[in-house]
Amino acid sequence: MSGRSFTHWLYRWRNPKCNGKLPPGSMGFPLLGETLQFFAPNTSSDIPPFVRNRMDRYGPIFRTSLVGRPLIVSTDPDLNYYIFQEEGQLFQSWYPDTFTEIFGRQNVGSLHGFMYKYLKNMVLHLFGPESLRKMIPEVEAVANQRLRQWSSQNSVELKDNTASMIFHLTAKKLISYDSENSSENLRENFVAFIQGLISFPLNVPGTAYNKCLQGRKRAMRMLKNMLQERRANPRKQQIDFFDFVLEELEKDGTLLTEEIALDLMFVLLFASFETTSLAITAAIKFLLNNPHVLEELMAEHEGILKRRENAHSGLTWEEYKSMTFTFQFINETARLANIVPGIFRKALRDIQFKGYTIPAGWAVMVCPPAVHLNPEKYVDPLAFNPWRWEKSELKGASKHFMAFGGGMRFCVGTDFTKVQMAVFLHCLVTKYRFKAIKGGNIVRTPGLQFPDGFDVQIMEK
């Protein structure tokens, strides 16, 4: 490349073509863009410095480039809402190639239109209200069993142990997997996978990203073996989600393929236990830091026990639905924990918004932390205050709350997560006291992590 053509290429990189006015911003270094700054760890509970610095400099909508891809970042509630409402028309779900490598080419986040709706309905078969109602006794039994175990130890590392608890429950529901009676440890492969999930995408042996891909490969091999074994020996009645999937695979003219089914299983296993265990760990940290919140939560759950005719009967669906303060607490935990640092979409054609043009083919990242920590919407946004949700609609997403996504792709596992969190909290605060022993520091890379763990002592009351 001659000096002149290199200069022209550099100019083109920094000033991309656009049929209109691009949002302000910087494209960073050629090809690399601002990827290193985006992945830089930070310990702030506030809006990530990468986003905050650019908001201060350029405003609520700005351009950048990540892993060689031009990207518009939106912290504007109106644009975020517009993006979710126009899903499938002007925007479609999109994730960087590195994510697609990790989650599979046929993962539910990469599918669109009719195929996406078809898979969503399949998942609702597992996580719909009827299934959740039947699941409550099982969730309660698992929570009680684990808490009993933990209370006999000097301390437990909370994130890892809650992840193990939820993985056990979810894997049983999905694929009848029992870690105690299995020759291979499926969860170990997911742990390797998670450690490199939000890391710089360098696929070289020894890197976190490479370990992540290897973990996925091993987990997928185990799932494939299970599927083939089940296909060879089908069961007479449906017991788990795998049975339901197999039935779909055998139907004439089915849309489902083995590859899509396996990618779906992988994503469901990952999403259900990793995000929920992070949310529970953050919730316990918030309770320990805010004794007045713990007091209110205990009052609600002890009230449930007092109203029972039989004090030893299990939780009912009606009791679960009555946990008003608990749901406020879960929403506030989701708002402040900001487990998902970005929600990605792609523009299907040139889009005009507030005087700017988003070019066709460009990626767009909605930034939930910027929405959830906006002082114009949330008074004292960094304060943990469940009471702020008292008069709010606690279901679904809005312009100002998107912890569980939004629009057509609102997370179908949201109610499953809430059931697990609420039931676990009920078992914990009615029977146990707990205190922090060590760790609990939060680092974002850019997703939420507890790098030095969070050791907690749990004691029977």
Disulfide bonds with the S-S distance in Angstrom:
none
